[in-house]
Amino acid sequence: MVISYIPWTIEVRALATELRAGAGPRRGQAVTVDIVIQALAPACPQTIEDCINYQPVCEHVLGAWSDAASAAQPERALRDLIAFILDADGRIGQVDATLAVGDTTLHLTQARPLRRLRLAA
């Protein structure tokens, strides 16, 4: 059976959380995150495993970022988020992430070379 792969776009918009920044017990800053994931996946998924799972991404943002033990600058948090997403699934080819904190908006895009995409056999 030949599996046909097509590009999928998964958008997680206006995910609100807190980001702890700096050393010591600091109060979290309210942030909003937008994430766009570009991936190749089966055109007609047969099982849930065929789909791109974005739940761990949301859990990472809502959990790790607001955890008092983690303290990252917004730029670092955004880079770490993109690395987490690309590591989560070899079919993901590109991640665009935007972080809004106060009056500042940070945007970062990272792509995986097409030859490095890992599709199921």
Number of C-alpha atoms within 10 A of each C-alpha: 3 5 12 11 14 12 13 16 16 14 15 16 13 14 14 15 16 19 28 25 20 13 10 11 11 12 13 17 15 14 20 18 21 16 25 16 22 19 22 21 21 17 14 12 13 9 7 8 8 13 17 21 13 16 9 13 17 15 11 14 20 16 15 18 23 20 14 16 12 15 21 16 11 20 13 10 20 22 15 13 20 22 13 14 19 20 11 15 16 17 22 26 21 20 23 17 22 18 22 17 16 10 5 8 13 13 15 14 15 14 14 14 9 12 7 11 15 13 13 10 5
